[in-house]
């Protein structure tokens, strides 16, 4: 039985699949980047070659002794070799002594 002034009811479906991998929180931030080594990760899609030099300039002005490992050292992890590159990424980051990485350059 439906009441006169009741809102209509509709069934809906969630258009997205269940998450296959549980979400993890971000790692704690470093309190200071002075003297730290920062790796640059770029998927070679949107202007990292223009953006990273600006980021380096700003961070060097703010944090004395900061060092960078150029994105070229890590490779293009978007493309035909992405699985291979991503599989070795953590080891490369450690091998370069990175204390932090910058990732997510994009539009």
C-alpha positions as CSV (number, residue, x, y, z in Angstrom):
1,X,0.0,0.0,0.0
2,X,1.4,3.4,-1.0
3,X,0.7,6.6,0.9
4,X,-0.4,9.6,-1.1
5,X,2.5,12.0,-0.2
6,X,5.3,9.4,0.0
7,X,8.5,9.9,-2.1
8,X,8.9,7.4,-4.9
9,X,11.4,4.6,-4.3
10,X,13.9,3.4,-7.0
11,X,16.3,0.6,-7.0
12,X,19.8,1.5,-8.0
13,X,23.0,-0.4,-8.9
14,X,26.5,0.7,-8.1
15,X,28.3,1.1,-11.4
16,X,31.8,0.3,-10.1
17,X,33.3,-3.1,-9.2
18,X,34.3,-4.0,-5.7
19,X,37.9,-3.0,-4.9
20,X,40.4,-5.7,-5.7
21,X,43.1,-4.3,-3.4
22,X,42.5,-2.8,0.0
23,X,43.3,0.9,0.3
24,X,46.4,1.9,2.3
25,X,47.0,5.2,3.9
26,X,49.9,7.4,2.8
27,X,53.3,7.1,4.4
28,X,54.1,9.7,7.0
29,X,55.6,12.9,5.6
30,X,59.2,13.7,6.3
31,X,59.4,16.6,8.7
32,X,62.1,18.3,6.6
33,X,63.7,17.7,3.1
34,X,67.0,19.4,3.9
35,X,69.8,17.0,3.0
36,X,67.4,14.4,1.7
37,X,67.4,12.6,-1.6
38,X,64.2,12.8,-3.6
39,X,63.4,10.6,-6.6
40,X,61.3,11.8,-9.5
41,X,58.7,9.4,-11.0
42,X,57.0,10.4,-14.3
43,X,54.9,8.4,-16.7
44,X,56.0,10.5,-19.6
45,X,52.4,11.6,-20.4
46,X,52.1,15.2,-19.3
47,X,54.9,17.8,-19.2
48,X,57.1,16.3,-16.5
49,X,60.1,17.6,-18.5
50,X,58.8,21.1,-17.9
51,X,57.3,20.7,-14.4
52,X,60.2,18.9,-12.7
53,X,62.8,21.6,-13.2
54,X,60.4,24.1,-11.6
55,X,59.8,21.8,-8.7
56,X,63.5,21.3,-8.2
57,X,64.2,25.0,-8.3
58,X,61.5,25.7,-5.6
59,X,62.6,22.9,-3.4
60,X,66.3,23.7,-3.6
61,X,65.4,27.3,-2.5
62,X,63.5,26.0,0.5
63,X,65.6,23.0,1.6
64,X,69.4,23.3,1.8
65,X,71.3,20.2,0.5
66,X,68.3,18.5,-1.1
67,X,69.3,16.1,-3.9
68,X,67.3,14.7,-6.8
69,X,67.3,11.5,-8.7
70,X,66.1,12.4,-12.2
71,X,63.0,10.6,-13.6
72,X,65.2,9.3,-16.4
73,X,66.8,7.0,-13.9
74,X,63.6,5.2,-13.1
75,X,62.1,4.8,-16.6
76,X,58.7,5.3,-18.2
77,X,56.4,3.2,-16.1
78,X,53.5,3.8,-18.6
79,X,53.7,1.8,-21.7
80,X,54.9,-1.5,-23.1
81,X,57.5,-2.1,-20.4
82,X,55.4,-0.8,-17.5
83,X,55.1,-4.2,-15.6
84,X,58.8,-4.8,-15.8
85,X,59.7,-1.2,-14.7
86,X,57.2,-1.2,-11.8
87,X,58.4,-4.6,-10.6
88,X,61.9,-3.2,-10.1
89,X,60.9,0.3,-9.0
90,X,61.1,-0.2,-5.2
91,X,64.6,-1.7,-5.6
92,X,65.8,1.2,-7.8
93,X,64.4,3.8,-5.4
94,X,66.3,2.1,-2.5
95,X,69.5,1.7,-4.6
96,X,69.5,5.4,-5.3
97,X,69.1,6.2,-1.6
98,X,65.8,8.1,-2.0
99,X,64.2,9.3,1.2
100,X,61.1,10.4,-0.7
101,X,59.7,10.4,-4.2
102,X,57.6,12.8,-6.2
103,X,55.0,11.0,-8.3
104,X,51.7,12.0,-10.0
105,X,52.8,14.8,-12.4
106,X,49.8,15.2,-14.7
107,X,47.0,17.4,-15.9
